[in-house]
Every structure is written in structure tokens, then in C-alpha cells.
Amino acid sequence: MKAMYRVVLMMSVVAMLAISVPVCASEMDDRIESSARKSYTFKTYLQADDITIKSMEGVVSLTGTVSEESHKSLAEETVASLPGVKSVDNRLLIKGMSPNIDPDVWLMEKVRATLVFHRSVDAGNTNIYVKDSIVTLRGEATSQAQKDLTTEYAKDVEGVKDVKNEMIVSKVSAKTKTTVGEDIDDASITAQVKMSLLYHRSTSAINTKVETKNGVVTLFGKARTGAEKDLAAKFANDISGVKSVNNRMTIE
């Protein structure tokens, strides 16, 4: 009788474990999907895009359409940085994108994406025009320093031959930028830092690992020079929501 009882008990335990594992996985998947939708990047940069997020045991698929290539990459990087995510299957399509996209249009998108992540410049008040890989900037800057930094960032985008900055310096800006220490989720910060380092010509070749905890960014990887290492920290520190940067990169 006791042997039968032990057998029944063991079978009950096995059955409970079999049930609890899928339930835990389901809860984790729900948390991943919810965190992605509530993230800063999805609510700010990707809010107008049609993105469906589906997680199955930590394997996330992204389907739907986005307005530009940078949004496709940003969505993937944000989701990949969420706790519990094992991999991301990015099937997002670019809305209205022609197979033979104009290189100047693609370059304009890269410049815009680069500027929008940095809090020290104002992408909202910067109009970008590209002709034969030469970028012309128009709009307003709050200071000469901001205007000069906008030129610096645009000129450092891979593919840009030259930058003509025709922006007007005005003390009043129509857009309020995020400030240091503003609460932005870590996954969004990580994604923005990765995208920024990729788009900047000076850091695009660096194999960098980015981790963020409570707004503090840690950079790992190898830089070719000390200047390249310092630039990576500079670009990362100027990303919205970053409180500080711990640069653990080594020089080759």
C-alpha cells in the first residue's frame, strides 16, 4: 500500500512539474511582449509603425511594417536586450521601400537616426537634405556649440562626403530634449547606444558589447586606438537616458 502511495505521489509531482514549466514559460513570454511594447523606443520612435511582437519560450518574432530601415534595426536591438530573450527573428518589412532605393535617401535616414538618439543635438528642429552624399542641414540650433556638434555628428556618418550646415542659431528651441538621468528603460538605452556606435564612422568597425543597468552603460570590446575608445564613450554618454558610462574596452 505504501509503495502504491509513493508511486502515485511521484506521478503527481511529475505531472505538476510538467504543467508548471509551460506556465512559467508563458508568463515569461507575456512579460517579454509587454516590456517591448512599453519600452521607450517602441513608445517614442516606433509608435507609428505596425509591429507585432510574439515570444515563444524566449524566441521572439517581429512581423509587420516600419517606415524606415533604422526602425527595423532599432526594434530588433531593443527586444534582444530584454531579459529572457534568447533570439529575435526579425521579419519586419520597410513600408513602401523600393528594391533600388536611392543612396541619398538611405544616407539621409542614417543621418537622421544618428542625430535623433543624441540628446545634445535637436533632430526635431534639424532638416536634412542629401545630394550626391553631401549633406545640407537647415533648421534651428539653440547655440553655436549645438550647431557645431550637429555638423560633427552628421559628418561622422558612414558614407557622408561633406556637410553644409545652414542652421540658424536661436536661443529658443521648439523641442524639449531628454536630460541626463531621465528614466528610460535599460533595453532602450542599450539599443540606442548600439545603433549610434554602428552609424558613426569613427566607431562602426568596433566590435562592442553594450550592457545597461539602471541607466549606467558598460562598454566591452576592443578599440584600435585610445581615441577610438574615447569616442565610443563620448557617443554613448550623449544618448538619452544614460546616467554614466563605464568604458571597459581594451586597445588592440
C-alpha positions as CSV (number, residue, x, y, z in Angstrom):
1,M,0.0,0.0,0.0
2,K,2.9,2.4,0.9
3,A,4.6,1.5,-2.4
4,M,1.5,2.4,-4.3
5,Y,1.2,5.6,-2.4
6,R,4.8,6.6,-3.3
7,V,4.2,5.8,-7.0
8,V,1.0,7.9,-7.0
9,L,2.9,10.8,-5.2
10,M,5.8,10.7,-7.7
11,M,3.4,10.7,-10.6
12,S,1.6,13.7,-9.1
13,V,4.9,15.6,-8.7
14,V,5.9,14.8,-12.3
15,A,2.5,16.0,-13.5
16,M,2.7,19.2,-11.5
17,L,6.2,19.9,-12.9
18,A,5.1,19.2,-16.4
19,I,2.3,21.8,-16.0
20,S,4.4,24.4,-14.2
21,V,7.1,24.6,-16.9
22,P,4.8,25.7,-19.7
23,V,3.0,28.1,-17.3
24,C,6.4,29.8,-16.3
25,A,7.4,30.0,-20.0
26,S,4.1,31.6,-20.9
27,E,4.4,34.1,-18.1
28,M,8.0,35.0,-19.3
29,D,6.8,35.3,-22.9
30,D,3.9,37.6,-21.8
31,R,6.4,39.7,-19.8
32,I,8.8,40.0,-22.8
33,E,6.0,41.1,-25.2
34,S,4.6,43.6,-22.6
35,S,8.1,45.0,-21.8
36,A,8.8,45.5,-25.5
37,R,5.6,47.4,-26.1
38,K,6.1,49.6,-23.1
39,S,9.8,50.3,-23.9
40,Y,10.9,53.9,-24.6
41,T,11.9,53.1,-28.2
42,F,8.6,51.4,-29.1
43,K,6.6,54.2,-27.5
44,T,8.7,57.1,-28.9
45,Y,10.5,56.1,-32.1
46,L,8.4,53.2,-33.3
47,Q,4.9,54.3,-32.1
48,A,3.7,54.9,-35.7
49,D,5.0,51.6,-37.0
50,D,2.9,48.4,-37.3
51,I,4.9,45.9,-35.3
52,T,3.6,42.6,-33.9
53,I,5.7,41.0,-31.2
54,K,5.3,37.3,-30.4
55,S,7.5,35.4,-28.0
56,M,7.7,31.6,-27.7
57,E,9.9,30.4,-24.8
58,G,12.1,33.4,-25.3
59,V,12.4,33.2,-29.1
60,V,10.8,36.4,-30.3
61,S,9.4,37.1,-33.8
62,L,8.8,40.6,-35.1
63,T,6.4,41.0,-38.0
64,G,4.6,43.9,-39.7
65,T,5.9,47.1,-41.3
66,V,8.1,50.0,-40.3
67,S,8.7,53.3,-42.0
68,E,12.5,53.0,-42.4
69,E,15.4,50.7,-42.2
70,S,16.7,52.2,-38.9
71,H,13.4,51.4,-37.2
72,K,13.7,47.7,-38.2
73,S,17.2,47.5,-36.6
74,L,16.1,49.5,-33.5
75,A,13.1,47.2,-32.9
76,E,15.4,44.2,-33.0
77,E,18.1,45.6,-30.8
78,T,15.6,46.7,-28.2
79,V,13.9,43.4,-28.0
80,A,17.2,41.5,-28.0
81,S,18.3,43.5,-24.9
82,L,15.2,42.4,-22.8
83,P,15.7,39.9,-20.0
84,G,14.7,36.4,-21.0
85,V,15.1,36.9,-24.8
86,K,17.1,34.1,-26.4
87,S,16.9,35.2,-30.0
88,V,15.0,37.5,-32.4
89,D,13.6,36.6,-35.7
90,N,13.2,40.0,-37.5
91,R,10.7,39.7,-40.3
92,L,9.8,43.4,-40.4
93,L,9.3,44.9,-43.8
94,I,10.1,48.5,-44.8
95,K,6.9,50.2,-45.9
96,G,6.9,51.4,-49.5
97,M,10.6,50.6,-49.9
98,S,11.8,50.2,-53.4
99,P,14.3,47.4,-54.2
100,N,16.5,50.1,-55.8
101,I,16.5,52.7,-53.0
102,D,18.2,56.0,-53.7
103,P,21.6,56.0,-51.9
104,D,21.0,59.6,-50.9
105,V,17.7,58.7,-49.3
106,W,19.3,55.9,-47.3
107,L,22.1,58.2,-46.2
108,M,19.5,60.8,-45.1
109,E,17.8,58.2,-42.9
110,K,21.2,57.2,-41.3
111,V,22.0,60.9,-40.5
112,R,18.5,61.4,-39.0
113,A,18.8,58.2,-37.0
114,T,22.2,59.2,-35.7
115,L,21.0,62.7,-34.6
116,V,17.8,61.6,-33.0
117,F,19.5,59.4,-30.4
118,H,21.8,62.1,-29.1
119,R,20.4,64.5,-26.5
120,S,22.9,67.3,-27.2
121,V,21.6,68.0,-30.6
122,D,18.0,68.6,-31.8
123,A,16.9,66.3,-34.6
124,G,13.4,67.6,-34.4
125,N,14.5,71.1,-35.4
126,T,17.0,69.8,-38.0
127,N,16.1,69.4,-41.6
128,I,18.3,67.1,-43.5
129,Y,18.9,67.2,-47.3
130,V,21.3,64.9,-49.2
131,K,22.6,65.3,-52.7
132,D,25.4,63.1,-54.1
133,S,26.3,62.1,-50.5
134,I,26.8,65.8,-49.5
135,V,24.5,66.6,-46.5
136,T,22.9,70.0,-46.1
137,L,21.5,70.9,-42.6
138,R,18.8,73.5,-42.1
139,G,16.6,74.5,-39.2
140,E,17.4,75.9,-35.7
141,A,20.1,75.2,-33.1
142,T,19.9,76.6,-29.6
143,S,23.6,77.6,-29.6
144,Q,26.7,77.7,-31.9
145,A,28.0,74.7,-29.9
146,Q,24.9,72.7,-30.7
147,K,25.2,73.7,-34.4
148,D,28.8,72.6,-34.5
149,L,28.1,69.3,-32.8
150,T,25.3,68.6,-35.3
151,T,27.8,69.1,-38.1
152,E,30.3,66.8,-36.3
153,Y,27.8,64.0,-35.8
154,A,26.4,64.2,-39.4
155,K,29.9,64.3,-40.9
156,D,30.8,61.1,-38.9
157,V,28.1,59.1,-40.5
158,E,29.4,56.4,-42.8
159,G,29.0,57.5,-46.5
160,V,28.8,61.2,-45.9
161,K,31.3,63.1,-48.1
162,D,30.7,66.6,-46.7
163,V,28.3,68.6,-44.5
164,K,27.0,72.1,-45.2
165,N,25.4,73.5,-42.1
166,E,22.9,76.3,-42.8
167,M,21.2,76.1,-39.4
168,I,20.2,79.3,-37.7
169,V,21.2,79.8,-34.1
170,S,18.2,80.6,-31.9
171,K,18.0,80.7,-28.1
172,V,14.6,79.2,-28.1
173,S,14.1,75.6,-29.3
174,A,10.6,74.2,-30.0
175,K,11.6,70.7,-28.8
176,T,12.5,69.7,-25.3
177,K,15.2,67.1,-25.2
178,T,15.6,64.4,-22.6
179,T,18.0,65.1,-19.8
180,V,20.7,63.2,-18.0
181,G,19.1,60.8,-15.5
182,E,15.7,60.7,-17.1
183,D,14.1,57.3,-16.6
184,I,14.4,55.3,-19.8
185,D,14.4,51.5,-19.7
186,D,17.7,49.8,-20.0
187,A,16.8,47.8,-23.1
188,S,16.0,51.1,-25.0
189,I,19.3,52.7,-23.8
190,T,21.3,49.6,-24.9
191,A,19.6,49.6,-28.4
192,Q,20.2,53.3,-28.9
193,V,23.9,53.1,-27.9
194,K,24.4,50.1,-30.2
195,M,22.7,51.9,-33.2
196,S,24.7,55.1,-32.5
197,L,28.1,53.3,-32.4
198,L,27.2,51.5,-35.6
199,Y,26.1,54.6,-37.6
200,H,29.1,56.7,-36.5
201,R,32.0,56.2,-39.0
202,S,34.6,56.5,-36.2
203,T,33.1,53.6,-34.2
204,S,31.3,51.5,-36.8
205,A,34.1,48.9,-37.1
206,I,34.4,48.4,-33.3
207,N,33.2,45.0,-32.0
208,T,31.4,46.4,-29.0
209,K,29.3,44.7,-26.4
210,V,26.9,47.0,-24.6
211,E,25.2,46.4,-21.2
212,T,23.0,48.8,-19.3
213,K,21.8,48.6,-15.7
214,N,19.7,51.4,-14.1
215,G,20.9,53.8,-16.8
216,V,24.6,53.1,-16.3
217,V,26.1,51.8,-19.6
218,T,29.1,49.5,-19.7
219,L,31.1,49.1,-22.9
220,F,33.1,46.0,-23.6
221,G,35.2,45.1,-26.7
222,K,38.3,46.2,-28.5
223,A,39.3,49.6,-29.9
224,R,42.2,50.2,-32.4
225,T,43.3,53.4,-30.6
226,G,42.8,55.3,-27.4
227,A,40.9,58.0,-29.4
228,E,38.5,55.4,-30.8
229,K,37.9,54.1,-27.3
230,D,37.2,57.7,-26.0
231,L,34.9,58.4,-28.9
232,A,32.8,55.3,-28.1
233,A,32.3,56.6,-24.6
234,K,31.5,60.1,-25.8
235,F,28.8,58.9,-28.2
236,A,27.3,56.6,-25.6
237,N,27.3,59.2,-22.9
238,D,25.3,61.5,-25.2
239,I,22.4,59.0,-25.6
240,S,19.1,59.9,-24.0
241,G,18.7,58.3,-20.5
242,V,22.3,57.4,-20.0
243,K,23.5,58.4,-16.5
244,S,27.1,57.4,-16.9
245,V,29.4,55.2,-19.0
246,N,31.8,52.6,-17.7
247,N,34.3,52.1,-20.5
248,R,35.9,48.7,-20.2
249,M,37.1,48.5,-23.8
250,T,40.7,47.4,-24.4
251,I,43.0,48.8,-27.0
252,E,44.4,46.3,-29.6
